[in-house]
Every structure is written in C-alpha cells, then in structure tokens.
Amino acid sequence: MDINIEGLIGAASAIGAGIAVCSGIGSGIGQGIAAGYGASAVGRNPGARGTIMSTMLLGQAVAETTGLYGLVVALLLMFVKPFGK
C-alpha cells in the first residue's frame, strides 16, 4: 500500500475541517440558552425589555464568534493549499 504525502495531507485537512465545524454545535446551544433565558426575563419584567434584549444580543454575538472561527478554520483547511502545490 502506497501512501503519498499529498493524499495524507488532504485526508488530515478534511478530518480537521470536520472537527473545526463541530464548534458550531456549542455556539448554537449557547445562543439557544441565552434566548430562552432572555425570553424568560422579559416575561418576568416586561419593563426592562430593552436592557435585557441588548444584553442578550451582545451575548449571542460573542457566542457566535466561536462558530465563525471554526468555519474560517474549516474553509482554510479545505481550500488553501498547505505547500503551494
């Protein structure tokens, strides 16, 4: 069985890209939890809706950056040639 270096690098890049995209799972769960708690807080205190919503959206934006970084890493692994070939 012959294993060439280009095939090995391609396979490792594909596996790494799949693992990197899995970071979107955590950010999705975090955003769902934040939205649920935000809706619950607005239900308890409708007068503070603006403050609660702005804080919730800021937290969701921070949680989303993890998923976006994972996507960028996956795209780099899949489409950038590691050794310029």
mmCIF file as gemmi writes it, N, C-alpha and C atoms, coordinates in Angstrom:
data_model
loop_
_atom_site.group_PDB
_atom_site.id
_atom_site.type_symbol
_atom_site.label_atom_id
_atom_site.label_alt_id
_atom_site.label_comp_id
_atom_site.label_asym_id
_atom_site.label_entity_id
_atom_site.label_seq_id
_atom_site.pdbx_PDB_ins_code
_atom_site.Cartn_x
_atom_site.Cartn_y
_atom_site.Cartn_z
_atom_site.occupancy
_atom_site.B_iso_or_equiv
_atom_site.pdbx_formal_charge
_atom_site.auth_seq_id
_atom_site.auth_asym_id
_atom_site.pdbx_PDB_model_num
ATOM 1 N N . MET Axp A 1 ? 0.848 -1.169 0 1 0 ? 1 A 1
ATOM 2 C CA . MET Axp A 1 ? 0 0 0 1 0 ? 1 A 1
ATOM 3 C C . MET Axp A 1 ? 0.895 1.234 0 1 0 ? 1 A 1
ATOM 4 N N . ASP Axp A 2 ? 0.711 2.049 -1.011 1 0 ? 2 A 1
ATOM 5 C CA . ASP Axp A 2 ? 1.495 3.284 -1.107 1 0 ? 2 A 1
ATOM 6 C C . ASP Axp A 2 ? 0.675 4.454 -0.603 1 0 ? 2 A 1
ATOM 7 N N . ILE Axp A 3 ? 1.25 5.198 0.296 1 0 ? 3 A 1
ATOM 8 C CA . ILE Axp A 3 ? 0.614 6.398 0.814 1 0 ? 3 A 1
ATOM 9 C C . ILE Axp A 3 ? 1.464 7.579 0.387 1 0 ? 3 A 1
ATOM 10 N N . ASN Axp A 4 ? 0.882 8.433 -0.452 1 0 ? 4 A 1
ATOM 11 C CA . ASN Axp A 4 ? 1.633 9.619 -0.853 1 0 ? 4 A 1
ATOM 12 C C . ASN Axp A 4 ? 1.312 10.779 0.093 1 0 ? 4 A 1
ATOM 13 N N . ILE Axp A 5 ? 2.213 11.72 0.172 1 0 ? 5 A 1
ATOM 14 C CA . ILE Axp A 5 ? 2.098 12.801 1.14 1 0 ? 5 A 1
ATOM 15 C C . ILE Axp A 5 ? 0.933 13.732 0.819 1 0 ? 5 A 1
ATOM 16 N N . GLU Axp A 6 ? 0.628 13.934 -0.465 1 0 ? 6 A 1
ATOM 17 C CA . GLU Axp A 6 ? -0.488 14.813 -0.832 1 0 ? 6 A 1
ATOM 18 C C . GLU Axp A 6 ? -1.825 14.232 -0.366 1 0 ? 6 A 1
ATOM 19 N N . GLY Axp A 7 ? -1.991 12.928 -0.53 1 0 ? 7 A 1
ATOM 20 C CA . GLY Axp A 7 ? -3.222 12.281 -0.08 1 0 ? 7 A 1
ATOM 21 C C . GLY Axp A 7 ? -3.368 12.306 1.429 1 0 ? 7 A 1
ATOM 22 N N . LEU Axp A 8 ? -2.254 12.114 2.121 1 0 ? 8 A 1
ATOM 23 C CA . LEU Axp A 8 ? -2.274 12.154 3.581 1 0 ? 8 A 1
ATOM 24 C C . LEU Axp A 8 ? -2.623 13.549 4.09 1 0 ? 8 A 1
ATOM 25 N N . ILE Axp A 9 ? -2.053 14.572 3.465 1 0 ? 9 A 1
ATOM 26 C CA . ILE Axp A 9 ? -2.357 15.951 3.861 1 0 ? 9 A 1
ATOM 27 C C . ILE Axp A 9 ? -3.813 16.285 3.562 1 0 ? 9 A 1
ATOM 28 N N . GLY Axp A 10 ? -4.322 15.843 2.428 1 0 ? 10 A 1
ATOM 29 C CA . GLY Axp A 10 ? -5.732 16.084 2.095 1 0 ? 10 A 1
ATOM 30 C C . GLY Axp A 10 ? -6.681 15.408 3.072 1 0 ? 10 A 1
ATOM 31 N N . ALA Axp A 11 ? -6.359 14.176 3.452 1 0 ? 11 A 1
ATOM 32 C CA . ALA Axp A 11 ? -7.207 13.458 4.399 1 0 ? 11 A 1
ATOM 33 C C . ALA Axp A 11 ? -7.172 14.117 5.776 1 0 ? 11 A 1
ATOM 34 N N . ALA Axp A 12 ? -5.993 14.517 6.213 1 0 ? 12 A 1
ATOM 35 C CA . ALA Axp A 12 ? -5.879 15.175 7.52 1 0 ? 12 A 1
ATOM 36 C C . ALA Axp A 12 ? -6.583 16.528 7.512 1 0 ? 12 A 1
ATOM 37 N N . SER Axp A 13 ? -6.522 17.232 6.385 1 0 ? 13 A 1
ATOM 38 C CA . SER Axp A 13 ? -7.22 18.518 6.275 1 0 ? 13 A 1
ATOM 39 C C . SER Axp A 13 ? -8.732 18.326 6.335 1 0 ? 13 A 1
ATOM 40 N N . ALA Axp A 14 ? -9.234 17.299 5.683 1 0 ? 14 A 1
ATOM 41 C CA . ALA Axp A 14 ? -10.675 17.041 5.708 1 0 ? 14 A 1
ATOM 42 C C . ALA Axp A 14 ? -11.146 16.658 7.108 1 0 ? 14 A 1
ATOM 43 N N . ILE Axp A 15 ? -10.374 15.84 7.804 1 0 ? 15 A 1
ATOM 44 C CA . ILE Axp A 15 ? -10.741 15.463 9.172 1 0 ? 15 A 1
ATOM 45 C C . ILE Axp A 15 ? -10.691 16.684 10.086 1 0 ? 15 A 1
ATOM 46 N N . GLY Axp A 16 ? -9.648 17.495 9.95 1 0 ? 16 A 1
ATOM 47 C CA . GLY Axp A 16 ? -9.535 18.7 10.765 1 0 ? 16 A 1
ATOM 48 C C . GLY Axp A 16 ? -10.655 19.694 10.486 1 0 ? 16 A 1
ATOM 49 N N . ALA Axp A 17 ? -11.062 19.809 9.224 1 0 ? 17 A 1
ATOM 50 C CA . ALA Axp A 17 ? -12.166 20.71 8.881 1 0 ? 17 A 1
ATOM 51 C C . ALA Axp A 17 ? -13.472 20.227 9.504 1 0 ? 17 A 1
ATOM 52 N N . GLY Axp A 18 ? -13.692 18.925 9.509 1 0 ? 18 A 1
ATOM 53 C CA . GLY Axp A 18 ? -14.891 18.385 10.143 1 0 ? 18 A 1
ATOM 54 C C . GLY Axp A 18 ? -14.921 18.638 11.633 1 0 ? 18 A 1
ATOM 55 N N . ILE Axp A 19 ? -13.775 18.505 12.27 1 0 ? 19 A 1
ATOM 56 C CA . ILE Axp A 19 ? -13.702 18.776 13.707 1 0 ? 19 A 1
ATOM 57 C C . ILE Axp A 19 ? -13.898 20.263 13.978 1 0 ? 19 A 1
ATOM 58 N N . ALA Axp A 20 ? -13.347 21.126 13.127 1 0 ? 20 A 1
ATOM 59 C CA . ALA Axp A 20 ? -13.479 22.572 13.321 1 0 ? 20 A 1
ATOM 60 C C . ALA Axp A 20 ? -14.929 23.026 13.179 1 0 ? 20 A 1
ATOM 61 N N . VAL Axp A 21 ? -15.669 22.422 12.261 1 0 ? 21 A 1
ATOM 62 C CA . VAL Axp A 21 ? -17.062 22.81 12.056 1 0 ? 21 A 1
ATOM 63 C C . VAL Axp A 21 ? -17.923 22.382 13.25 1 0 ? 21 A 1
ATOM 64 N N . CYS Axp A 22 ? -17.489 21.383 13.994 1 0 ? 22 A 1
ATOM 65 C CA . CYS Axp A 22 ? -18.239 20.948 15.182 1 0 ? 22 A 1
ATOM 66 C C . CYS Axp A 22 ? -18.298 22.028 16.253 1 0 ? 22 A 1
ATOM 67 N N . SER Axp A 23 ? -17.479 23.064 16.151 1 0 ? 23 A 1
ATOM 68 C CA . SER Axp A 23 ? -17.547 24.153 17.132 1 0 ? 23 A 1
ATOM 69 C C . SER Axp A 23 ? -18.863 24.918 17.005 1 0 ? 23 A 1
ATOM 70 N N . GLY Axp A 24 ? -19.535 24.79 15.876 1 0 ? 24 A 1
ATOM 71 C CA . GLY Axp A 24 ? -20.838 25.425 15.702 1 0 ? 24 A 1
ATOM 72 C C . GLY Axp A 24 ? -21.904 24.84 16.601 1 0 ? 24 A 1
ATOM 73 N N . ILE Axp A 25 ? -21.718 23.606 17.051 1 0 ? 25 A 1
ATOM 74 C CA . ILE Axp A 25 ? -22.688 22.982 17.947 1 0 ? 25 A 1
ATOM 75 C C . ILE Axp A 25 ? -22.738 23.731 19.273 1 0 ? 25 A 1
ATOM 76 N N . GLY Axp A 26 ? -21.576 24.02 19.818 1 0 ? 26 A 1
ATOM 77 C CA . GLY Axp A 26 ? -21.515 24.719 21.1 1 0 ? 26 A 1
ATOM 78 C C . GLY Axp A 26 ? -22.075 26.12 21.037 1 0 ? 26 A 1
ATOM 79 N N . SER Axp A 27 ? -21.779 26.821 19.956 1 0 ? 27 A 1
ATOM 80 C CA . SER Axp A 27 ? -22.303 28.192 19.849 1 0 ? 27 A 1
ATOM 81 C C . SER Axp A 27 ? -23.815 28.179 19.645 1 0 ? 27 A 1
ATOM 82 N N . GLY Axp A 28 ? -24.339 27.203 18.943 1 0 ? 28 A 1
ATOM 83 C CA . GLY Axp A 28 ? -25.787 27.092 18.77 1 0 ? 28 A 1
ATOM 84 C C . GLY Axp A 28 ? -26.495 26.797 20.082 1 0 ? 28 A 1
ATOM 85 N N . ILE Axp A 29 ? -25.914 25.92 20.874 1 0 ? 29 A 1
ATOM 86 C CA . ILE Axp A 29 ? -26.503 25.616 22.183 1 0 ? 29 A 1
ATOM 87 C C . ILE Axp A 29 ? -26.456 26.85 23.073 1 0 ? 29 A 1
ATOM 88 N N . GLY Axp A 30 ? -25.327 27.554 23.062 1 0 ? 30 A 1
ATOM 89 C CA . GLY Axp A 30 ? -25.195 28.756 23.885 1 0 ? 30 A 1
ATOM 90 C C . GLY Axp A 30 ? -26.179 29.841 23.493 1 0 ? 30 A 1
ATOM 91 N N . GLN Axp A 31 ? -26.395 30.012 22.205 1 0 ? 31 A 1
ATOM 92 C CA . GLN Axp A 31 ? -27.352 31.018 21.75 1 0 ? 31 A 1
ATOM 93 C C . GLN Axp A 31 ? -28.773 30.629 22.12 1 0 ? 31 A 1
ATOM 94 N N . GLY Axp A 32 ? -29.09 29.365 22.035 1 0 ? 32 A 1
ATOM 95 C CA . GLY Axp A 32 ? -30.426 28.919 22.416 1 0 ? 32 A 1
ATOM 96 C C . GLY Axp A 32 ? -30.69 29.119 23.897 1 0 ? 32 A 1
ATOM 97 N N . ILE Axp A 33 ? -29.692 28.832 24.715 1 0 ? 33 A 1
ATOM 98 C CA . ILE Axp A 33 ? -29.843 29.043 26.159 1 0 ? 33 A 1
ATOM 99 C C . ILE Axp A 33 ? -30.015 30.526 26.46 1 0 ? 33 A 1
ATOM 100 N N . ALA Axp A 34 ? -29.215 31.377 25.808 1 0 ? 34 A 1
ATOM 101 C CA . ALA Axp A 34 ? -29.315 32.824 26.04 1 0 ? 34 A 1
ATOM 102 C C . ALA Axp A 34 ? -30.684 33.35 25.612 1 0 ? 34 A 1
ATOM 103 N N . ALA Axp A 35 ? -31.196 32.891 24.478 1 0 ? 35 A 1
ATOM 104 C CA . ALA Axp A 35 ? -32.513 33.346 24.018 1 0 ? 35 A 1
ATOM 105 C C . ALA Axp A 35 ? -33.614 32.882 24.964 1 0 ? 35 A 1
ATOM 106 N N . GLY Axp A 36 ? -33.507 31.66 25.464 1 0 ? 36 A 1
ATOM 107 C CA . GLY Axp A 36 ? -34.508 31.158 26.402 1 0 ? 36 A 1
ATOM 108 C C . GLY Axp A 36 ? -34.537 31.941 27.699 1 0 ? 36 A 1
ATOM 109 N N . TYR Axp A 37 ? -33.349 32.206 28.24 1 0 ? 37 A 1
ATOM 110 C CA . TYR Axp A 37 ? -33.288 32.988 29.476 1 0 ? 37 A 1
ATOM 111 C C . TYR Axp A 37 ? -33.71 34.436 29.238 1 0 ? 37 A 1
ATOM 112 N N . GLY Axp A 38 ? -33.386 34.975 28.067 1 0 ? 38 A 1
ATOM 113 C CA . GLY Axp A 38 ? -33.821 36.344 27.753 1 0 ? 38 A 1
ATOM 114 C C . GLY Axp A 38 ? -35.333 36.441 27.66 1 0 ? 38 A 1
ATOM 115 N N . ALA Axp A 39 ? -35.958 35.475 27.006 1 0 ? 39 A 1
ATOM 116 C CA . ALA Axp A 39 ? -37.422 35.48 26.909 1 0 ? 39 A 1
ATOM 117 C C . ALA Axp A 39 ? -38.06 35.304 28.282 1 0 ? 39 A 1
ATOM 118 N N . SER Axp A 40 ? -37.462 34.475 29.1 1 0 ? 40 A 1
ATOM 119 C CA . SER Axp A 40 ? -37.973 34.283 30.458 1 0 ? 40 A 1
ATOM 120 C C . SER Axp A 40 ? -37.855 35.569 31.279 1 0 ? 40 A 1
ATOM 121 N N . ALA Axp A 41 ? -36.747 36.265 31.124 1 0 ? 41 A 1
ATOM 122 C CA . ALA Axp A 41 ? -36.544 37.506 31.875 1 0 ? 41 A 1
ATOM 123 C C . ALA Axp A 41 ? -37.51 38.595 31.419 1 0 ? 41 A 1
ATOM 124 N N . VAL Axp A 42 ? -37.78 38.665 30.129 1 0 ? 42 A 1
ATOM 125 C CA . VAL Axp A 42 ? -38.744 39.657 29.626 1 0 ? 42 A 1
ATOM 126 C C . VAL Axp A 42 ? -40.143 39.306 30.114 1 0 ? 42 A 1
ATOM 127 N N . GLY Axp A 43 ? -40.445 38.033 30.226 1 0 ? 43 A 1
ATOM 128 C CA . GLY Axp A 43 ? -41.738 37.609 30.748 1 0 ? 43 A 1
ATOM 129 C C . GLY Axp A 43 ? -41.931 38.004 32.202 1 0 ? 43 A 1
ATOM 130 N N . ARG Axp A 44 ? -40.849 37.943 32.964 1 0 ? 44 A 1
ATOM 131 C CA . ARG Axp A 44 ? -40.932 38.324 34.37 1 0 ? 44 A 1
ATOM 132 C C . ARG Axp A 44 ? -40.957 39.84 34.568 1 0 ? 44 A 1
ATOM 133 N N . ASN Axp A 45 ? -40.225 40.584 33.715 1 0 ? 45 A 1
ATOM 134 C CA . ASN Axp A 45 ? -40.125 42.03 33.882 1 0 ? 45 A 1
ATOM 135 C C . ASN Axp A 45 ? -40.208 42.705 32.508 1 0 ? 45 A 1
ATOM 136 N N . PRO Axp A 46 ? -41.417 42.909 31.972 1 0 ? 46 A 1
ATOM 137 C CA . PRO Axp A 46 ? -41.551 43.485 30.638 1 0 ? 46 A 1
ATOM 138 C C . PRO Axp A 46 ? -41.019 44.916 30.536 1 0 ? 46 A 1
ATOM 139 N N . GLY Axp A 47 ? -40.927 45.619 31.631 1 0 ? 47 A 1
ATOM 140 C CA . GLY Axp A 47 ? -40.436 46.995 31.59 1 0 ? 47 A 1
ATOM 141 C C . GLY Axp A 47 ? -38.954 47.101 31.252 1 0 ? 47 A 1
ATOM 142 N N . ALA Axp A 48 ? -38.2 46.06 31.512 1 0 ? 48 A 1
ATOM 143 C CA . ALA Axp A 48 ? -36.759 46.068 31.245 1 0 ? 48 A 1
ATOM 144 C C . ALA Axp A 48 ? -36.422 45.379 29.925 1 0 ? 48 A 1
ATOM 145 N N . ARG Axp A 49 ? -37.376 45.366 29.013 1 0 ? 49 A 1
ATOM 146 C CA . ARG Axp A 49 ? -37.204 44.646 27.751 1 0 ? 49 A 1
ATOM 147 C C . ARG Axp A 49 ? -35.991 45.13 26.964 1 0 ? 49 A 1
ATOM 148 N N . GLY Axp A 50 ? -35.818 46.437 26.855 1 0 ? 50 A 1
ATOM 149 C CA . GLY Axp A 50 ? -34.712 46.98 26.056 1 0 ? 50 A 1
ATOM 150 C C . GLY Axp A 50 ? -33.351 46.584 26.592 1 0 ? 50 A 1
ATOM 151 N N . THR Axp A 51 ? -33.185 46.691 27.895 1 0 ? 51 A 1
ATOM 152 C CA . THR Axp A 51 ? -31.906 46.333 28.513 1 0 ? 51 A 1
ATOM 153 C C . THR Axp A 51 ? -31.638 44.836 28.386 1 0 ? 51 A 1
ATOM 154 N N . ILE Axp A 52 ? -32.661 44.04 28.614 1 0 ? 52 A 1
ATOM 155 C CA . ILE Axp A 52 ? -32.493 42.585 28.53 1 0 ? 52 A 1
ATOM 156 C C . ILE Axp A 52 ? -32.156 42.164 27.102 1 0 ? 52 A 1
ATOM 157 N N . MET Axp A 53 ? -32.861 42.725 26.132 1 0 ? 53 A 1
ATOM 158 C CA . MET Axp A 53 ? -32.633 42.337 24.736 1 0 ? 53 A 1
ATOM 159 C C . MET Axp A 53 ? -31.245 42.746 24.261 1 0 ? 53 A 1
ATOM 160 N N . SER Axp A 54 ? -30.801 43.946 24.632 1 0 ? 54 A 1
ATOM 161 C CA . SER Axp A 54 ? -29.471 44.376 24.18 1 0 ? 54 A 1
ATOM 162 C C . SER Axp A 54 ? -28.378 43.524 24.808 1 0 ? 54 A 1
ATOM 163 N N . THR Axp A 55 ? -28.53 43.189 26.075 1 0 ? 55 A 1
ATOM 164 C CA . THR Axp A 55 ? -27.543 42.325 26.729 1 0 ? 55 A 1
ATOM 165 C C . THR Axp A 55 ? -27.568 40.926 26.124 1 0 ? 55 A 1
ATOM 166 N N . MET Axp A 56 ? -28.757 40.407 25.833 1 0 ? 56 A 1
ATOM 167 C CA . MET Axp A 56 ? -28.873 39.08 25.239 1 0 ? 56 A 1
ATOM 168 C C . MET Axp A 56 ? -28.244 39.047 23.852 1 0 ? 56 A 1
ATOM 169 N N . LEU Axp A 57 ? -28.506 40.06 23.044 1 0 ? 57 A 1
ATOM 170 C CA . LEU Axp A 57 ? -27.946 40.082 21.694 1 0 ? 57 A 1
ATOM 171 C C . LEU Axp A 57 ? -26.429 40.216 21.71 1 0 ? 57 A 1
ATOM 172 N N . LEU Axp A 58 ? -25.899 40.972 22.653 1 0 ? 58 A 1
ATOM 173 C CA . LEU Axp A 58 ? -24.446 41.076 22.785 1 0 ? 58 A 1
ATOM 174 C C . LEU Axp A 58 ? -23.853 39.718 23.165 1 0 ? 58 A 1
ATOM 175 N N . GLY Axp A 59 ? -24.488 39.027 24.085 1 0 ? 59 A 1
ATOM 176 C CA . GLY Axp A 59 ? -24.021 37.699 24.464 1 0 ? 59 A 1
ATOM 177 C C . GLY Axp A 59 ? -24.098 36.705 23.327 1 0 ? 59 A 1
ATOM 178 N N . GLN Axp A 60 ? -25.149 36.799 22.518 1 0 ? 60 A 1
ATOM 179 C CA . GLN Axp A 60 ? -25.263 35.889 21.374 1 0 ? 60 A 1
ATOM 180 C C . GLN Axp A 60 ? -24.211 36.199 20.312 1 0 ? 60 A 1
ATOM 181 N N . ALA Axp A 61 ? -23.88 37.466 20.141 1 0 ? 61 A 1
ATOM 182 C CA . ALA Axp A 61 ? -22.838 37.82 19.173 1 0 ? 61 A 1
ATOM 183 C C . ALA Axp A 61 ? -21.491 37.262 19.611 1 0 ? 61 A 1
ATOM 184 N N . VAL Axp A 62 ? -21.218 37.324 20.898 1 0 ? 62 A 1
ATOM 185 C CA . VAL Axp A 62 ? -19.962 36.769 21.412 1 0 ? 62 A 1
ATOM 186 C C . VAL Axp A 62 ? -19.951 35.249 21.245 1 0 ? 62 A 1
ATOM 187 N N . ALA Axp A 63 ? -21.078 34.603 21.493 1 0 ? 63 A 1
ATOM 188 C CA . ALA Axp A 63 ? -21.151 33.148 21.343 1 0 ? 63 A 1
ATOM 189 C C . ALA Axp A 63 ? -21.009 32.742 19.88 1 0 ? 63 A 1
ATOM 190 N N . GLU Axp A 64 ? -21.485 33.558 18.969 1 0 ? 64 A 1
ATOM 191 C CA . GLU Axp A 64 ? -21.426 33.229 17.542 1 0 ? 64 A 1
ATOM 192 C C . GLU Axp A 64 ? -20.002 33.289 17 1 0 ? 64 A 1
ATOM 193 N N . THR Axp A 65 ? -19.138 34.083 17.612 1 0 ? 65 A 1
ATOM 194 C CA . THR Axp A 65 ? -17.771 34.186 17.096 1 0 ? 65 A 1
ATOM 195 C C . THR Axp A 65 ? -17.055 32.843 17.133 1 0 ? 65 A 1
ATOM 196 N N . THR Axp A 66 ? -17.36 32.004 18.099 1 0 ? 66 A 1
ATOM 197 C CA . THR Axp A 66 ? -16.736 30.683 18.157 1 0 ? 66 A 1
ATOM 198 C C . THR Axp A 66 ? -17.091 29.86 16.925 1 0 ? 66 A 1
ATOM 199 N N . GLY Axp A 67 ? -18.355 29.874 16.556 1 0 ? 67 A 1
ATOM 200 C CA . GLY Axp A 67 ? -18.778 29.149 15.361 1 0 ? 67 A 1
ATOM 201 C C . GLY Axp A 67 ? -18.17 29.712 14.088 1 0 ? 67 A 1
ATOM 202 N N . LEU Axp A 68 ? -18.066 31.032 14.012 1 0 ? 68 A 1
ATOM 203 C CA . LEU Axp A 68 ? -17.476 31.654 12.826 1 0 ? 68 A 1
ATOM 204 C C . LEU Axp A 68 ? -15.986 31.345 12.714 1 0 ? 68 A 1
ATOM 205 N N . TYR Axp A 69 ? -15.286 31.344 13.849 1 0 ? 69 A 1
ATOM 206 C CA . TYR Axp A 69 ? -13.865 30.98 13.801 1 0 ? 69 A 1
ATOM 207 C C . TYR Axp A 69 ? -13.699 29.538 13.347 1 0 ? 69 A 1
ATOM 208 N N . GLY Axp A 70 ? -14.549 28.651 13.809 1 0 ? 70 A 1
ATOM 209 C CA . GLY Axp A 70 ? -14.491 27.263 13.363 1 0 ? 70 A 1
ATOM 210 C C . GLY Axp A 70 ? -14.743 27.13 11.872 1 0 ? 70 A 1
ATOM 211 N N . LEU Axp A 71 ? -15.694 27.917 11.351 1 0 ? 71 A 1
ATOM 212 C CA . LEU Axp A 71 ? -15.973 27.888 9.91 1 0 ? 71 A 1
ATOM 213 C C . LEU Axp A 71 ? -14.79 28.406 9.111 1 0 ? 71 A 1
ATOM 214 N N . VAL Axp A 72 ? -14.164 29.469 9.57 1 0 ? 72 A 1
ATOM 215 C CA . VAL Axp A 72 ? -13 30.021 8.866 1 0 ? 72 A 1
ATOM 216 C C . VAL Axp A 72 ? -11.854 29.016 8.857 1 0 ? 72 A 1
ATOM 217 N N . VAL Axp A 73 ? -11.617 28.37 9.982 1 0 ? 73 A 1
ATOM 218 C CA . VAL Axp A 73 ? -10.561 27.363 10.045 1 0 ? 73 A 1
ATOM 219 C C . VAL Axp A 73 ? -10.863 26.207 9.099 1 0 ? 73 A 1
ATOM 220 N N . ALA Axp A 74 ? -12.126 25.771 9.055 1 0 ? 74 A 1
ATOM 221 C CA . ALA Axp A 74 ? -12.502 24.677 8.156 1 0 ? 74 A 1
ATOM 222 C C . ALA Axp A 74 ? -12.303 25.065 6.694 1 0 ? 74 A 1
ATOM 223 N N . LEU Axp A 75 ? -12.696 26.283 6.329 1 0 ? 75 A 1
ATOM 224 C CA . LEU Axp A 75 ? -12.509 26.735 4.95 1 0 ? 75 A 1
ATOM 225 C C . LEU Axp A 75 ? -11.035 26.838 4.597 1 0 ? 75 A 1
ATOM 226 N N . LEU Axp A 76 ? -10.23 27.314 5.523 1 0 ? 76 A 1
ATOM 227 C CA . LEU Axp A 76 ? -8.796 27.373 5.268 1 0 ? 76 A 1
ATOM 228 C C . LEU Axp A 76 ? -8.203 25.985 5.088 1 0 ? 76 A 1
ATOM 229 N N . LEU Axp A 77 ? -8.622 25.041 5.91 1 0 ? 77 A 1
ATOM 230 C CA . LEU Axp A 77 ? -8.098 23.684 5.788 1 0 ? 77 A 1
ATOM 231 C C . LEU Axp A 77 ? -8.508 23.02 4.484 1 0 ? 77 A 1
ATOM 232 N N . MET Axp A 78 ? -9.709 23.327 4.006 1 0 ? 78 A 1
ATOM 233 C CA . MET Axp A 78 ? -10.186 22.648 2.806 1 0 ? 78 A 1
ATOM 234 C C . MET Axp A 78 ? -9.687 23.282 1.504 1 0 ? 78 A 1
ATOM 235 N N . PHE Axp A 79 ? -9.524 24.602 1.486 1 0 ? 79 A 1
ATOM 236 C CA . PHE Axp A 79 ? -9.281 25.247 0.197 1 0 ? 79 A 1
ATOM 237 C C . PHE Axp A 79 ? -7.926 25.926 0.05 1 0 ? 79 A 1
ATOM 238 N N . VAL Axp A 80 ? -7.152 26.043 1.103 1 0 ? 80 A 1
ATOM 239 C CA . VAL Axp A 80 ? -5.825 26.632 0.984 1 0 ? 80 A 1
ATOM 240 C C . VAL Axp A 80 ? -4.827 25.503 0.88 1 0 ? 80 A 1
ATOM 241 N N . LYS Axp A 81 ? -3.999 25.573 -0.11 1 0 ? 81 A 1
ATOM 242 C CA . LYS Axp A 81 ? -3.009 24.516 -0.334 1 0 ? 81 A 1
ATOM 243 C C . LYS Axp A 81 ? -1.861 24.685 0.652 1 0 ? 81 A 1
ATOM 244 N N . PRO Axp A 82 ? -1.568 23.662 1.463 1 0 ? 82 A 1
ATOM 245 C CA . PRO Axp A 82 ? -0.594 23.833 2.535 1 0 ? 82 A 1
ATOM 246 C C . PRO Axp A 82 ? 0.848 24.018 2.06 1 0 ? 82 A 1
ATOM 247 N N . PHE Axp A 83 ? 1.212 23.443 0.945 1 0 ? 83 A 1
ATOM 248 C CA . PHE Axp A 83 ? 2.587 23.54 0.489 1 0 ? 83 A 1
ATOM 249 C C . PHE Axp A 83 ? 2.702 24.219 -0.865 1 0 ? 83 A 1
ATOM 250 N N . GLY Axp A 84 ? 1.694 24.969 -1.267 1 0 ? 84 A 1
ATOM 251 C CA . GLY Axp A 84 ? 1.75 25.727 -2.507 1 0 ? 84 A 1
ATOM 252 C C . GLY Axp A 84 ? 1.695 24.902 -3.765 1 0 ? 84 A 1
ATOM 253 N N . LYS Axp A 85 ? 1.213 23.683 -3.68 1 0 ? 85 A 1
ATOM 254 C CA . LYS Axp A 85 ? 1.157 22.821 -4.883 1 0 ? 85 A 1
ATOM 255 C C . LYS Axp A 85 ? -0.214 22.872 -5.5 1 0 ? 85 A 1
